[in-house]
Amino acid sequence: MEAEKDLFENDVRNSMVSCSDVMRERACMDVRVRGGGYRLRNGRYANREDAFVDKYAKRIAWLEFEREKYMRAWMGVCDVLAMRERELRELKDKIQGLLK
């Protein structure tokens, strides 16, 4: 079995792994950091998905707050606009009544 650029090259060569062509194609070593290479904001180890969820949770919460803020402002503007249109319509009706 060939192991290029591997820290455990001697362990691989001296192991009990079969060196058949099929095993040579399928064999690969996956060396990972113990406990996972990702951490949460509180310092705990986590898998990749949880780390990304934790990373973007604050950003998503901020975006949701901003969306709610602008939605409330939009609804307020729509209420004022509707009130002004109603007043304008009433004034136009009064003017039309006076001109007749």
DSSP file (Angstrom, degrees, kcal/mol; ACC not computed):
  #  RESIDUE AA STRUCTURE BP1 BP2  ACC     N-H-->O    O-->H-N    N-H-->O    O-->H-N    TCO  KAPPA ALPHA  PHI   PSI    X-CA   Y-CA   Z-CA
    1    1 A M              0   0    0      0, 0.0     2,-0.4     0, 0.0    18,-0.1   0.000 360.0 360.0 360.0 133.8    0.0    0.0    0.0
    2    2 A E        -     0   0    0     22,-0.1     2,-0.4    10,-0.0     7,-0.0  -0.773 360.0-176.1 -96.7 136.5    1.4    3.4   -0.9
    3    3 A A        -     0   0    0     -2,-0.4     3,-0.5     3,-0.1     2,-0.4  -0.887   7.2-169.1-133.6 102.3    1.1    6.3    1.5
    4    4 A E  S    S-     0   0    0     -2,-0.4     3,-0.1     1,-0.2    -2,-0.0  -0.745  70.5  -3.4 -95.6 139.2    2.4    9.6    0.2
    5    5 A K  S    S+     0   0    0     -2,-0.4     2,-0.5     1,-0.2    -1,-0.2   0.872  94.5 146.6  53.5  43.2    2.8   12.6    2.4
    6    6 A D    >   -     0   0    0     -3,-0.5     3,-1.2     1,-0.1    -1,-0.2  -0.931  50.0-149.8-116.1 132.1    1.4   10.7    5.4
    7    7 A L  T 3  S+     0   0    0     -2,-0.5     3,-0.3     1,-0.3    -1,-0.1   0.768 102.3  48.1 -66.2 -25.2    2.5   11.2    9.0
    8    8 A F  T 3> S+     0   0    0      1,-0.2     4,-2.2     2,-0.1    -1,-0.3  -0.117  71.0 131.3-107.9  34.9    1.7    7.5    9.7
    9    9 A E  H <> S+     0   0    0     -3,-1.2     4,-2.3     1,-0.2     5,-0.2   0.901  74.0  47.2 -57.7 -45.9    3.5    6.1    6.6
   10   10 A N  H  > S+     0   0    0     -3,-0.3     4,-2.1     1,-0.2    -1,-0.2   0.877 110.5  52.9 -65.2 -37.2    5.3    3.4    8.6
   11   11 A D  H  4 S+     0   0    0      1,-0.2     4,-0.3     2,-0.2    -1,-0.2   0.885 110.7  47.7 -64.9 -37.8    2.1    2.4   10.5
   12   12 A V  H >< S+     0   0    0     -4,-2.2     3,-0.9     1,-0.2     5,-0.3   0.925 113.2  46.9 -69.5 -43.9    0.3    1.9    7.2
   13   13 A R  H 3< S+     0   0    0     -4,-2.3    -2,-0.2     1,-0.2    -1,-0.2   0.838 116.3  44.2 -68.8 -32.0    3.1   -0.1    5.6
   14   14 A N  T 3< S+     0   0    0     -4,-2.1    -1,-0.2    -5,-0.2    -2,-0.2   0.352  93.8 104.2 -95.5   7.1    3.5   -2.4    8.6
   15   15 A S  S <  S-     0   0    0     -3,-0.9    -3,-0.1    -4,-0.3    -4,-0.0  -0.204  83.8-107.3 -82.6 178.7   -0.2   -2.9    9.2
   16   16 A M  S    S+     0   0    0      2,-0.0     2,-0.3    -2,-0.0    -1,-0.1   0.022  70.6 134.5 -95.0  25.9   -2.2   -6.1    8.5
   17   17 A V        -     0   0    0     -5,-0.3     2,-0.1     1,-0.1    -2,-0.0  -0.575  60.3-115.1 -80.3 137.8   -4.1   -4.5    5.5
   18   18 A S        -     0   0    0     -2,-0.3    -1,-0.1     1,-0.1    -2,-0.0  -0.458  15.8-148.7 -69.5 142.3   -4.3   -6.5    2.3
   19   19 A C        +     0   0    0     -2,-0.1    -1,-0.1     4,-0.1    -2,-0.0   0.006  46.7 138.2-102.9  27.8   -2.5   -5.0   -0.6
   20   20 A S     >  -     0   0    0      1,-0.1     4,-2.3     4,-0.0     5,-0.2  -0.241  68.6-107.4 -68.2 164.2   -4.8   -6.2   -3.3
   21   21 A D  H  > S+     0   0    0      1,-0.2     4,-1.7     2,-0.2     5,-0.2   0.869 119.4  52.8 -61.5 -37.6   -5.7   -3.9   -6.2
   22   22 A V  H  > S+     0   0    0      1,-0.2     4,-1.8     2,-0.2    -1,-0.2   0.929 111.8  44.6 -65.3 -44.8   -9.3   -3.5   -4.8
   23   23 A M  H  > S+     0   0    0      1,-0.2     4,-2.3     2,-0.2    -2,-0.2   0.854 108.8  57.8 -68.2 -34.1   -8.0   -2.5   -1.4
   24   24 A R  H  < S+     0   0    0     -4,-2.3    -1,-0.2     1,-0.2    -2,-0.2   0.883 109.5  44.6 -64.3 -37.4   -5.4   -0.2   -2.8
   25   25 A E  H  < S+     0   0    0     -4,-1.7    -1,-0.2     1,-0.2    -2,-0.2   0.863 120.1  40.1 -73.2 -36.3   -8.1    1.8   -4.7
   26   26 A R  H  < S+     0   0    0     -4,-1.8     2,-0.2    -5,-0.2    -2,-0.2   0.706  91.4 102.2 -87.2 -20.4  -10.5    1.9   -1.7
   27   27 A A     <  +     0   0    0     -4,-2.3     2,-0.3    -5,-0.2    -4,-0.0  -0.453  38.8 147.9 -73.8 130.5   -8.0    2.6    1.1
   28   28 A C        -     0   0    0     -2,-0.2     2,-0.5   -25,-0.0   -25,-0.0  -0.955  37.4-134.0-155.4 144.9   -7.7    6.1    2.4
   29   29 A M        -     0   0    0     -2,-0.3     2,-0.7     2,-0.0    -2,-0.0  -0.870  10.3-160.5-104.4 133.1   -6.9    7.4    5.8
   30   30 A D        -     0   0    0     -2,-0.5     2,-0.6     2,-0.0    -2,-0.0  -0.888  10.3-171.9-113.9  98.9   -9.0   10.2    7.2
   31   31 A V        +     0   0    0     -2,-0.7     2,-0.3     0, 0.0    -2,-0.0  -0.824  12.4 175.8 -95.1 120.7   -7.0   11.9   10.0
   32   32 A R        -     0   0    0     -2,-0.6     2,-0.2     4,-0.0     3,-0.0  -0.800  38.0 -91.3-122.0 162.6   -9.1   14.4   11.9
   33   33 A V    >   -     0   0    0     -2,-0.3     3,-2.1     1,-0.1     2,-0.1  -0.538  53.3-102.5 -70.8 136.1   -8.6   16.6   14.9
   34   34 A R  T 3  S+     0   0    0      1,-0.3    -1,-0.1    -2,-0.2     0, 0.0  -0.409 106.3  12.5 -63.7 129.9   -9.6   14.8   18.1
   35   35 A G  T 3  S-     0   0    0     -2,-0.1    -1,-0.3    10,-0.1     3,-0.1   0.398 130.8 -66.2  85.4  -3.0  -13.0   16.1   19.2
   36   36 A G    <   -     0   0    0     -3,-2.1    11,-0.1     1,-0.1    -2,-0.1   0.070  40.6-108.9  99.7 147.4  -13.7   17.9   16.0
   37   37 A G  S    S+     0   0    0     -4,-0.1     2,-0.3     8,-0.1    -1,-0.1   0.430  92.4  80.5 -89.4   0.4  -12.0   20.8   14.4
   38   38 A Y  E     -A   46   0A   0      8,-0.8     8,-2.3    -3,-0.1     2,-0.3  -0.827  57.7-166.5-113.2 147.4  -14.9   23.2   15.0
   39   39 A R  E     -A   45   0A   0     -2,-0.3     6,-0.2     6,-0.3     2,-0.1  -0.957  17.2-127.3-130.5 150.7  -15.9   25.1   18.1
   40   40 A L    >   -     0   0    0      4,-2.9     3,-1.7    -2,-0.3    11,-0.1  -0.338  39.8 -98.1 -82.3 172.9  -19.0   26.9   19.2
   41   41 A R  T 3  S+     0   0    0      1,-0.3    -1,-0.1     2,-0.1    10,-0.0   0.782 125.0  57.9 -65.0 -25.3  -18.9   30.5   20.5
   42   42 A N  T 3  S-     0   0    0      2,-0.1    -1,-0.3     1,-0.0     0, 0.0   0.421 122.5-105.5 -85.7   3.7  -18.9   29.2   24.0
   43   43 A G  S <  S+     0   0    0     -3,-1.7     2,-0.1     1,-0.3    -2,-0.1   0.344  75.2 134.0  95.9  -6.0  -15.8   27.1   23.4
   44   44 A R        -     0   0    0      1,-0.1    -4,-2.9    -5,-0.1    -1,-0.3  -0.454  60.5-107.5 -77.8 150.4  -17.3   23.7   23.1
   45   45 A Y  E     +A   39   0A   0     -6,-0.2     2,-0.3    -2,-0.1    -6,-0.3  -0.462  46.0 171.9 -71.8 148.7  -16.3   21.3   20.3
   46   46 A A  E     -A   38   0A   0     -8,-2.3    -8,-0.8    -2,-0.1     2,-0.1  -0.964  34.1 -99.5-151.0 164.7  -19.0   20.7   17.7
   47   47 A N     >  -     0   0    0     -2,-0.3     4,-2.0   -11,-0.1     5,-0.2  -0.323  49.3 -95.6 -80.0 175.6  -19.5   19.1   14.3
   48   48 A R  H  > S+     0   0    0      1,-0.2     4,-2.1     2,-0.2     5,-0.2   0.902 121.0  49.3 -62.7 -44.9  -19.3   21.2   11.2
   49   49 A E  H  > S+     0   0    0      1,-0.2     4,-2.4     2,-0.2    -1,-0.2   0.926 112.3  47.4 -63.8 -45.6  -23.1   21.8   10.8
   50   50 A D  H  > S+     0   0    0      1,-0.2     4,-2.5     2,-0.2    -1,-0.2   0.869 110.3  53.7 -64.3 -35.9  -23.6   22.9   14.5
   51   51 A A  H  X S+     0   0    0     -4,-2.0     4,-2.3     2,-0.2    -1,-0.2   0.912 110.7  45.4 -65.7 -41.6  -20.6   25.2   14.2
   52   52 A F  H  X S+     0   0    0     -4,-2.1     4,-2.2     2,-0.2    -2,-0.2   0.880 111.9  51.9 -69.7 -36.8  -22.0   27.0   11.2
   53   53 A V  H  X S+     0   0    0     -4,-2.4     4,-1.0     1,-0.2    -2,-0.2   0.931 112.8  45.8 -61.5 -44.6  -25.4   27.2   12.7
   54   54 A D  H  X S+     0   0    0     -4,-2.5     4,-0.6     1,-0.2     3,-0.2   0.881 111.2  53.4 -65.4 -38.3  -23.8   28.8   15.8
   55   55 A K  H  < S+     0   0    0     -4,-2.3     4,-0.4     1,-0.2     3,-0.2   0.906 118.1  33.8 -63.5 -42.6  -21.7   31.1   13.7
   56   56 A Y  H  X S+     0   0    0     -4,-2.2     4,-2.6     1,-0.2    -1,-0.2   0.474  94.1  89.7 -95.7  -1.8  -24.6   32.5   11.7
   57   57 A A  H  X S+     0   0    0     -4,-1.0     4,-2.4    -3,-0.2    -1,-0.2   0.917  90.6  46.2 -62.1 -44.2  -27.3   32.4   14.5
   58   58 A K  H  X S+     0   0    0     -4,-0.6     4,-2.3    -3,-0.2    -1,-0.2   0.917 113.7  49.1 -65.5 -42.8  -26.5   35.9   15.7
   59   59 A R  H  > S+     0   0    0     -4,-0.4     4,-2.4     2,-0.2    -2,-0.2   0.909 111.9  48.3 -63.0 -42.7  -26.4   37.3   12.2
   60   60 A I  H  X S+     0   0    0     -4,-2.6     4,-2.5     2,-0.2    -1,-0.2   0.906 110.5  51.3 -65.4 -41.2  -29.8   35.7   11.4
   61   61 A A  H  X S+     0   0    0     -4,-2.4     4,-2.1    -5,-0.2    -2,-0.2   0.905 110.7  49.3 -61.6 -40.9  -31.3   37.0   14.6
   62   62 A W  H  X S+     0   0    0     -4,-2.3     4,-2.5     2,-0.2    -2,-0.2   0.915 111.0  49.2 -64.6 -42.5  -30.1   40.5   13.7
   63   63 A L  H  X S+     0   0    0     -4,-2.4     4,-2.4     2,-0.2    -2,-0.2   0.886 109.9  51.4 -64.6 -38.8  -31.5   40.3   10.2
   64   64 A E  H  X S+     0   0    0     -4,-2.5     4,-2.4     2,-0.2    -1,-0.2   0.907 110.1  49.8 -63.6 -41.0  -34.9   39.1   11.6
   65   65 A F  H  X S+     0   0    0     -4,-2.1     4,-2.4     2,-0.2    -2,-0.2   0.930 111.3  48.6 -61.7 -45.8  -34.9   42.1   14.0
   66   66 A E  H  X S+     0   0    0     -4,-2.5     4,-2.5     1,-0.2     5,-0.2   0.895 110.6  51.2 -62.1 -40.3  -34.2   44.5   11.1
   67   67 A R  H  X S+     0   0    0     -4,-2.4     4,-2.2     1,-0.2    -1,-0.2   0.927 111.3  47.2 -62.5 -44.8  -36.9   42.9    9.0
   68   68 A E  H  X S+     0   0    0     -4,-2.4     4,-2.5     2,-0.2    -2,-0.2   0.898 110.9  52.8 -63.2 -40.2  -39.5   43.3   11.8
   69   69 A K  H  X S+     0   0    0     -4,-2.4     4,-2.1     1,-0.2    -2,-0.2   0.942 113.3  42.0 -61.4 -48.7  -38.4   46.9   12.4
   70   70 A Y  H  X S+     0   0    0     -4,-2.5     4,-2.4     2,-0.2    -1,-0.2   0.829 112.4  55.0 -70.5 -30.3  -38.8   47.9    8.7
   71   71 A M  H  X S+     0   0    0     -4,-2.2     4,-2.4    -5,-0.2    -1,-0.2   0.918 109.1  47.5 -66.5 -42.1  -42.1   45.9    8.5
   72   72 A R  H  X S+     0   0    0     -4,-2.5     4,-2.1     2,-0.2    -2,-0.2   0.903 112.4  49.7 -64.6 -40.0  -43.5   47.8   11.5
   73   73 A A  H  X S+     0   0    0     -4,-2.1     4,-2.3     2,-0.2    -2,-0.2   0.910 110.7  50.2 -63.9 -41.5  -42.4   51.1    9.9
   74   74 A W  H  X S+     0   0    0     -4,-2.4     4,-2.4     1,-0.2    -2,-0.2   0.913 110.0  49.6 -62.4 -43.7  -44.0   50.1    6.6
   75   75 A M  H  X S+     0   0    0     -4,-2.4     4,-2.1     2,-0.2    -1,-0.2   0.887 110.5  51.2 -64.1 -38.0  -47.3   49.3    8.3
   76   76 A G  H  X S+     0   0    0     -4,-2.1     4,-2.1     2,-0.2    -2,-0.2   0.918 110.6  47.9 -63.8 -43.3  -47.2   52.6   10.1
   77   77 A V  H  X S+     0   0    0     -4,-2.3     4,-2.6     1,-0.2    -2,-0.2   0.893 110.3  52.4 -64.3 -39.8  -46.6   54.5    6.9
   78   78 A C  H  X S+     0   0    0     -4,-2.4     4,-2.4     2,-0.2    -1,-0.2   0.888 108.7  50.6 -64.0 -39.0  -49.5   52.6    5.2
   79   79 A D  H  X S+     0   0    0     -4,-2.1     4,-2.2     2,-0.2    -2,-0.2   0.926 112.3  46.1 -64.1 -44.3  -51.8   53.5    8.1
   80   80 A V  H  X S+     0   0    0     -4,-2.1     4,-2.6     2,-0.2    -2,-0.2   0.914 112.6  50.8 -64.4 -42.6  -50.9   57.2    7.8
   81   81 A L  H  X S+     0   0    0     -4,-2.6     4,-2.5     1,-0.2    -2,-0.2   0.917 110.3  49.0 -61.7 -44.0  -51.3   57.1    4.0
   82   82 A A  H  X S+     0   0    0     -4,-2.4     4,-2.1     2,-0.2    -1,-0.2   0.903 111.4  50.0 -63.0 -40.6  -54.7   55.4    4.3
   83   83 A M  H  X S+     0   0    0     -4,-2.2     4,-2.3     2,-0.2    -2,-0.2   0.924 111.8  47.7 -64.2 -43.9  -55.8   58.1    6.8
   84   84 A R  H  X S+     0   0    0     -4,-2.6     4,-2.5     1,-0.2    -2,-0.2   0.895 111.0  51.0 -65.1 -39.5  -54.7   60.9    4.6
   85   85 A E  H  X S+     0   0    0     -4,-2.5     4,-2.5     2,-0.2    -1,-0.2   0.896 110.1  50.2 -64.4 -39.0  -56.4   59.5    1.5
   86   86 A R  H  X S+     0   0    0     -4,-2.1     4,-2.2     2,-0.2    -2,-0.2   0.924 111.7  47.5 -63.9 -44.6  -59.6   59.1    3.5
   87   87 A E  H  X S+     0   0    0     -4,-2.3     4,-2.5     2,-0.2    -2,-0.2   0.909 112.0  50.4 -62.8 -41.8  -59.4   62.8    4.6
   88   88 A L  H  X S+     0   0    0     -4,-2.5     4,-2.5     1,-0.2    -2,-0.2   0.910 109.9  50.2 -62.8 -43.0  -58.6   63.9    1.1
   89   89 A R  H  X S+     0   0    0     -4,-2.5     4,-2.1     2,-0.2    -1,-0.2   0.903 110.8  49.4 -62.0 -41.4  -61.6   61.9   -0.3
   90   90 A E  H  X S+     0   0    0     -4,-2.2     4,-2.1     2,-0.2    -2,-0.2   0.908 111.3  49.2 -64.7 -41.8  -63.9   63.5    2.4
   91   91 A L  H  X S+     0   0    0     -4,-2.5     4,-2.5     2,-0.2    -2,-0.2   0.903 110.1  50.9 -64.4 -40.2  -62.7   67.0    1.5
   92   92 A K  H  X S+     0   0    0     -4,-2.5     4,-2.6     1,-0.2    -1,-0.2   0.901 109.7  50.5 -62.7 -40.5  -63.2   66.4   -2.2
   93   93 A D  H  X S+     0   0    0     -4,-2.1     4,-2.0     2,-0.2    -1,-0.2   0.898 110.8  48.9 -64.2 -39.9  -66.8   65.3   -1.5
   94   94 A K  H  X S+     0   0    0     -4,-2.1     4,-1.9     2,-0.2    -2,-0.2   0.913 112.3  48.1 -65.6 -42.1  -67.4   68.4    0.6
   95   95 A I  H  X S+     0   0    0     -4,-2.5     4,-1.9     1,-0.2    -2,-0.2   0.908 111.2  50.5 -64.1 -41.8  -66.0   70.6   -2.2
   96   96 A Q  H  X S+     0   0    0     -4,-2.6     4,-1.0     1,-0.2    -1,-0.2   0.873 109.9  51.6 -63.1 -36.8  -68.1   68.8   -4.8
   97   97 A G  H  < S+     0   0    0     -4,-2.0    -1,-0.2     1,-0.2    -2,-0.2   0.856 110.1  48.4 -68.7 -35.3  -71.2   69.3   -2.6
   98   98 A L  H  < S+     0   0    0     -4,-1.9    -2,-0.2     1,-0.2    -1,-0.2   0.826 108.7  53.6 -73.2 -32.3  -70.5   73.1   -2.3
   99   99 A L  H  <        0   0    0     -4,-1.9    -1,-0.2     1,-0.2    -2,-0.2   0.710 360.0 360.0 -77.0 -20.0  -70.0   73.5   -6.0
  100  100 A K     <        0   0    0     -4,-1.0    -1,-0.2    -5,-0.2    -2,-0.1   0.494 360.0 360.0 -78.5 360.0  -73.3   71.9   -7.0
